[in-house]
Amino acid sequence: MKGLDARCPFSANLVALALLVGLLQRMSNASYDALLVVSFGGPESRGDVIPFLENVLRGKPVPRERMLEVAEHYYHFDGVSPINSQLRELIAALGDELQRRDIRLPIYWGNRNWRPLLADAVRQMAADGRRRALAYVTSAYSSYSGCRQYLENIEAARAEVGAGAPEIDKLRVFYNHPGFVEATAARVSDALDHFPPASRCGLQVLFTAHSIPLAMAAHSDYAQQLRETAELVAGHLQLSRWDLVYQSRSGPPSQPWLEPDVLAAIRGLRGQSGLTGLVLAPIGFLSDHLEVLYDLDVEAAGVCAELGIPVERAGTVGTHPRFVQMIRQLIEERLEPAAVKLAIGRYGPCRDICPADCCRYPLRRPPNG
């Protein structure tokens, strides 16, 4: 074969052939020319709050009174959600990580509900001549709102942009990727370290995640995946007292959602034998945005103060180096099809391509919605 030295031993020719095959594989997968970061979005001023929430709740059967109640949560922080600033930090850290590994993918950013909007990001990608992109979505788990809806959002943005829109392939969910588990465990460990060593055996850890309607949960692996992440983190830290609870429900009272609620769970700890303190670990969230700050740092911390339970809240993975490395590894999986897909626990790595019926959830809209 041209390019191989016939004078070399047979084994050397095999090595050269393997290198050539690897190069051809990389060239065939070099058609990805951008990375799109897709997130939920959040207001950055008081004037943004109501328009933002109207975007979030459009078409959903949530009473306006509930929307105004949630708006007060944002006004508690002067209308500013930290989610966008945290995304900027993550994008900067990820850009550095990709550069160190010589992965040349320019990063774009678009949100579901607030500026920078997803359609604007896709429009800019088209203007820049991007033809095929990978998408990192800021959700570790499978559900309608955490995965499928983002796929629908991406397709709607592409349709809005039109014929010049790039193809966009979403990276897989990563609830059981060792990088996510290790970064999460590090954040929980930091919170545990705030307690005196003598009290450690009596600490309770409550892993929290956003609640979703039972009808939505029934069509996805969301609750199962959360339980798996909690078990993996608890095993990593050798925790003996822990549970998985839910927060931030927003539907009408008549609609059943995943439980137990975090506030009810905390009240259930009253008088528990040997309890020395509580750690709240928001494993369902990737950044310390408003639902973490208000629902845990204000409401849940208030209940703990009422009951006299010492409490620390673990940070989310944010820009933890191991988590940023994990995103890079997910990208490398798609650039190198032969790469090992990392996953721990019982279920193995999730699919790259979701089945057509994955996480379906027929939204029940109001009669005039």
C-alpha positions as CSV (number, residue, x, y, z in Angstrom):
1,M,0.0,0.0,0.0
2,K,1.3,3.4,-0.9
3,G,2.5,5.3,2.2
4,L,3.7,2.1,4.0
5,D,7.3,1.1,4.0
6,A,7.7,-2.5,2.7
7,R,11.1,-2.7,4.3
8,C,9.6,-2.3,7.8
9,P,8.6,-5.3,9.9
10,F,5.0,-6.5,9.5
11,S,4.0,-5.2,12.9
12,A,5.3,-1.7,12.1
13,N,3.2,-1.7,8.9
14,L,0.2,-2.6,11.0
15,V,0.9,0.4,13.4
16,A,1.2,2.7,10.4
17,L,-2.1,1.3,8.9
18,A,-3.8,1.9,12.3
19,L,-2.6,5.5,12.4
20,L,-3.8,6.0,8.9
21,V,-7.3,4.5,9.7
22,G,-7.5,6.7,12.8
23,L,-6.6,9.8,10.7
24,L,-9.3,9.0,8.1
25,Q,-11.8,8.4,10.9
26,R,-11.0,11.8,12.4
27,M,-11.3,13.5,9.0
28,S,-14.6,11.8,8.3
29,N,-15.9,13.2,11.6
30,A,-14.3,16.6,11.3
31,S,-17.6,17.8,9.7
32,Y,-18.6,19.2,13.1
33,D,-17.6,22.8,12.9
34,A,-19.2,24.4,16.0
35,L,-20.5,23.8,19.5
36,L,-23.9,25.2,20.6
37,V,-24.5,25.6,24.4
38,V,-28.3,25.4,25.0
39,S,-29.8,26.5,28.3
40,F,-33.0,27.6,30.1
41,G,-32.2,31.3,30.3
42,G,-33.1,33.8,33.0
43,P,-33.9,37.5,33.6
44,E,-31.1,40.0,34.2
45,S,-33.2,42.9,35.4
46,R,-36.6,43.5,37.1
47,G,-38.1,44.5,33.8
48,D,-37.2,41.1,32.3
49,V,-39.0,39.1,34.9
50,I,-42.6,39.0,33.7
51,P,-41.7,38.7,30.0
52,F,-39.3,35.9,30.9
53,L,-41.9,34.0,33.0
54,E,-44.5,34.4,30.2
55,N,-42.1,32.7,27.8
56,V,-41.5,29.9,30.3
57,L,-45.2,29.3,31.0
58,R,-46.6,29.9,27.5
59,G,-49.0,27.1,26.7
60,K,-48.8,25.6,30.2
61,P,-51.8,25.3,32.5
62,V,-50.2,27.5,35.2
63,P,-52.5,30.1,36.8
64,R,-51.3,33.7,36.5
65,E,-51.4,34.0,40.2
66,R,-48.8,31.4,40.5
67,M,-46.7,33.2,37.9
68,L,-46.8,36.4,39.9
69,E,-45.9,34.4,43.0
70,V,-42.8,33.1,41.3
71,A,-42.0,36.6,40.0
72,E,-41.6,37.6,43.7
73,H,-38.9,35.0,44.0
74,Y,-37.0,36.9,41.3
75,Y,-37.7,40.3,42.8
76,H,-36.2,39.0,46.1
77,F,-32.9,39.1,44.1
78,D,-33.8,42.4,42.3
79,G,-34.9,40.5,39.2
80,V,-31.6,39.0,38.4
81,S,-31.1,35.3,37.9
82,P,-27.4,34.3,38.1
83,I,-27.9,31.6,35.4
84,N,-26.7,33.7,32.5
85,S,-23.6,34.9,34.3
86,Q,-22.8,31.3,35.3
87,L,-23.2,30.2,31.7
88,R,-20.7,32.8,30.6
89,E,-18.2,31.4,33.2
90,L,-18.9,27.8,32.0
91,I,-18.4,28.8,28.3
92,A,-15.1,30.5,29.1
93,A,-13.9,27.5,31.1
94,L,-15.0,25.1,28.3
95,G,-13.4,27.2,25.7
96,D,-10.1,26.9,27.6
97,E,-10.5,23.2,28.0
98,L,-11.2,22.6,24.3
99,Q,-8.2,24.8,23.3
100,R,-5.9,22.8,25.6
101,R,-7.0,19.6,23.7
102,D,-6.8,21.3,20.3
103,I,-10.5,20.8,19.7
104,R,-11.3,23.7,17.3
105,L,-15.0,24.3,17.8
106,P,-16.2,27.8,18.2
107,I,-18.8,28.0,20.9
108,Y,-22.3,29.6,20.4
109,W,-24.9,30.1,23.1
110,G,-28.7,30.2,22.9
111,N,-31.5,29.9,25.5
112,R,-35.0,28.5,25.5
113,N,-36.6,31.4,27.3
114,W,-34.5,34.5,27.4
115,R,-31.7,36.4,25.6
116,P,-29.5,35.2,24.0
117,L,-32.3,33.3,22.4
118,L,-31.7,30.0,20.6
119,A,-33.0,31.1,17.2
120,D,-30.6,34.1,17.3
121,A,-27.7,31.8,18.0
122,V,-28.6,29.5,15.2
123,R,-29.1,32.5,12.9
124,Q,-25.6,33.7,13.8
125,M,-24.2,30.2,13.2
126,A,-25.7,30.2,9.7
127,A,-24.3,33.6,9.0
128,D,-20.9,32.4,10.0
129,G,-21.1,29.5,7.6
130,R,-21.5,26.7,10.2
131,R,-23.0,23.6,8.7
132,R,-23.0,20.9,11.5
133,A,-22.8,21.5,15.2
134,L,-22.9,19.6,18.4
135,A,-25.2,20.8,21.2
136,Y,-24.5,20.7,24.9
137,V,-27.7,21.1,26.8
138,T,-27.5,22.1,30.5
139,S,-29.5,19.1,31.7
140,A,-28.0,15.9,33.0
141,Y,-31.3,13.8,33.0
142,S,-33.9,12.5,30.6
143,S,-37.4,14.0,30.7
144,Y,-39.7,16.0,28.4
145,S,-38.6,19.4,29.8
146,G,-35.0,18.4,30.3
147,C,-34.3,16.7,27.0
148,R,-37.0,16.3,24.4
149,Q,-38.3,19.9,24.7
150,Y,-34.8,21.1,24.0
151,L,-34.6,19.0,20.9
152,E,-37.9,20.5,19.9
153,N,-36.6,24.0,20.6
154,I,-33.5,23.3,18.5
155,E,-35.7,22.2,15.5
156,A,-38.0,25.1,15.9
157,A,-35.0,27.5,15.9
158,R,-33.6,25.8,12.8
159,A,-37.0,26.1,11.1
160,E,-37.1,29.8,11.9
161,V,-33.7,30.3,10.4
162,G,-34.6,28.4,7.3
163,A,-32.6,26.6,4.6
164,G,-29.2,27.9,5.8
165,A,-29.5,26.6,9.3
166,P,-26.8,24.1,10.4
167,E,-27.6,20.5,11.4
168,I,-27.4,20.2,15.2
169,D,-26.7,17.0,17.1
170,K,-27.3,16.9,20.8
171,L,-24.8,15.3,23.2
172,R,-26.2,12.5,25.3
173,V,-27.4,13.0,28.9
174,F,-24.7,12.3,31.5
175,Y,-26.3,11.6,34.9
176,N,-24.0,8.6,35.4
177,H,-20.8,9.9,33.7
178,P,-18.0,9.6,36.2
179,G,-17.1,13.3,35.7
180,F,-20.5,14.4,36.8
181,V,-20.6,12.1,39.7
182,E,-17.1,13.0,40.9
183,A,-17.7,16.8,40.6
184,T,-21.0,16.5,42.4
185,A,-19.4,14.4,45.2
186,A,-16.7,17.0,45.6
187,R,-19.3,19.7,46.1
188,V,-21.2,17.6,48.7
189,S,-17.9,16.8,50.4
190,D,-17.2,20.5,50.7
191,A,-20.5,21.1,52.4
192,L,-20.0,18.2,54.8
193,D,-16.6,19.7,55.8
194,H,-18.4,22.7,57.2
195,F,-19.5,20.5,60.1
196,P,-17.3,19.4,63.0
197,P,-15.8,15.9,62.5
198,A,-17.5,14.7,65.6
199,S,-20.9,15.4,64.1
200,R,-20.4,13.7,60.7
201,C,-22.0,10.4,61.6
202,G,-25.3,12.2,62.4
203,L,-25.5,14.3,59.3
204,Q,-28.4,13.8,56.9
205,V,-28.0,14.5,53.2
206,L,-31.0,15.4,51.1
207,F,-30.4,15.2,47.4
208,T,-32.8,17.6,45.6
209,A,-34.1,17.9,42.1
210,H,-36.8,19.8,40.3
211,S,-40.1,18.1,40.6
212,I,-42.1,17.3,37.5
213,P,-45.7,16.1,37.0
214,L,-46.2,12.4,37.5
215,A,-47.6,12.1,34.0
216,M,-44.3,13.5,32.6
217,A,-42.2,11.3,34.9
218,A,-44.1,8.2,33.7
219,H,-42.9,8.8,30.1
220,S,-39.2,9.1,31.0
221,D,-36.4,7.7,33.1
222,Y,-36.0,11.0,35.1
223,A,-36.7,9.7,38.6
224,Q,-34.7,6.5,38.0
225,Q,-31.7,8.4,36.7
226,L,-31.9,10.8,39.7
227,R,-32.0,7.9,42.1
228,E,-29.0,6.4,40.3
229,T,-27.0,9.6,40.6
230,A,-27.8,10.0,44.3
231,E,-26.8,6.4,44.9
232,L,-23.5,6.9,43.0
233,V,-22.6,10.1,44.9
234,A,-23.6,8.5,48.2
235,G,-21.5,5.5,47.5
236,H,-18.6,7.6,46.5
237,L,-18.8,9.5,49.8
238,Q,-19.8,6.5,51.9
239,L,-22.9,8.3,53.1
240,S,-25.2,6.3,55.5
241,R,-28.0,8.8,55.9
242,W,-29.4,10.3,52.7
243,D,-32.6,10.5,50.6
244,L,-33.8,11.9,47.3
245,V,-36.4,14.7,47.5
246,Y,-37.9,17.2,45.1
247,Q,-38.4,21.0,45.0
248,S,-39.8,23.9,42.9
249,R,-43.1,22.4,41.8
250,S,-45.2,24.9,39.9
251,G,-48.4,23.2,38.6
252,P,-51.9,23.4,40.0
253,P,-52.5,21.7,43.3
254,S,-54.8,19.2,41.7
255,Q,-52.0,17.9,39.5
256,P,-49.8,15.2,41.2
257,W,-46.0,15.8,41.0
258,L,-43.0,13.9,42.1
259,E,-42.6,13.8,45.9
260,P,-41.5,14.0,48.7
261,D,-41.2,17.8,48.7
262,V,-38.0,19.1,50.3
263,L,-39.8,21.2,52.8
264,A,-42.0,18.3,53.9
265,A,-38.9,16.1,54.1
266,I,-37.1,18.6,56.4
267,R,-40.1,18.9,58.7
268,G,-40.1,15.1,58.8
269,L,-36.6,15.2,60.4
270,R,-37.9,17.0,63.5
271,G,-36.8,15.0,66.5
272,Q,-35.0,12.4,64.5
273,S,-32.6,10.4,66.8
274,G,-29.0,11.3,66.4
275,L,-29.5,14.0,63.8
276,T,-26.6,16.6,64.0
277,G,-27.2,18.6,60.8
278,L,-28.4,18.6,57.3
279,V,-26.8,19.0,53.9
280,L,-29.0,20.0,50.9
281,A,-27.4,18.8,47.7
282,P,-29.1,20.0,44.5
283,I,-28.0,17.3,42.1
284,G,-30.8,18.0,39.7
285,F,-29.3,21.4,38.9
286,L,-26.0,22.3,37.2
287,S,-25.6,25.9,38.4
288,D,-26.6,27.8,41.5
289,H,-29.4,29.6,39.7
290,L,-32.6,31.2,41.2
291,E,-34.5,28.0,42.0
292,V,-31.5,26.8,44.1
293,L,-31.0,30.2,45.7
294,Y,-34.6,30.9,46.6
295,D,-36.1,27.4,47.2
296,L,-33.1,26.1,49.2
297,D,-31.2,29.0,50.5
298,V,-34.3,31.0,51.5
299,E,-37.3,28.7,52.0
300,A,-35.6,25.4,53.0
301,A,-33.0,27.2,55.1
302,G,-35.9,29.1,56.8
303,V,-37.6,25.8,57.8
304,C,-34.3,24.5,59.1
305,A,-33.9,27.6,61.3
306,E,-37.4,27.2,62.5
307,L,-36.7,23.6,63.6
308,G,-33.2,24.3,64.9
309,I,-31.5,22.0,62.4
310,P,-28.0,23.2,61.4
311,V,-27.9,23.2,57.5
312,E,-25.3,23.6,54.7
313,R,-26.2,23.8,51.1
314,A,-23.8,22.0,48.7
315,G,-22.8,23.9,45.5
316,T,-23.8,22.7,42.1
317,V,-21.1,21.4,39.7
318,G,-20.9,24.8,38.0
319,T,-17.4,25.1,36.5
320,H,-15.8,22.4,38.6
321,P,-12.7,21.2,36.5
322,R,-13.9,17.6,36.4
323,F,-17.3,18.6,35.1
324,V,-15.8,20.8,32.4
325,Q,-13.5,17.9,31.4
326,M,-16.7,15.7,31.2
327,I,-18.2,18.0,28.7
328,R,-15.1,17.8,26.6
329,Q,-15.1,14.0,26.9
330,L,-18.7,14.0,25.6
331,I,-17.6,16.1,22.6
332,E,-14.7,13.7,22.0
333,E,-17.1,10.8,21.9
334,R,-18.9,12.3,19.0
335,L,-15.7,13.3,17.2
336,E,-14.2,9.9,17.7
337,P,-16.8,7.1,17.2
338,A,-14.3,4.5,18.5
339,A,-13.9,6.4,21.8
340,V,-15.1,4.6,25.0
341,K,-18.3,6.1,26.3
342,L,-17.8,6.6,30.0
343,A,-20.5,5.7,32.5
344,I,-20.8,4.1,35.9
345,G,-23.6,2.4,37.8
346,R,-26.2,-0.1,36.5
347,Y,-27.4,1.3,33.2
348,G,-24.4,2.2,31.1
349,P,-24.1,5.3,28.7
350,C,-27.3,6.8,27.3
351,R,-28.0,6.8,23.6
352,D,-26.6,9.6,21.3
353,I,-29.8,9.6,19.3
354,C,-33.1,9.6,21.2
355,P,-35.9,7.3,19.9
356,A,-38.8,9.1,18.2
357,D,-41.1,8.4,21.1
358,C,-38.6,9.2,23.9
359,C,-39.9,11.3,26.8
360,R,-43.2,12.2,25.1
361,Y,-45.5,14.2,27.2
362,P,-48.7,15.7,25.9
363,L,-49.0,19.1,27.7
364,R,-52.5,19.7,29.0
365,R,-53.3,23.2,27.8
366,P,-56.0,25.5,29.2
367,P,-59.2,25.6,27.2
368,N,-58.3,29.0,25.6
369,G,-54.6,28.3,25.5
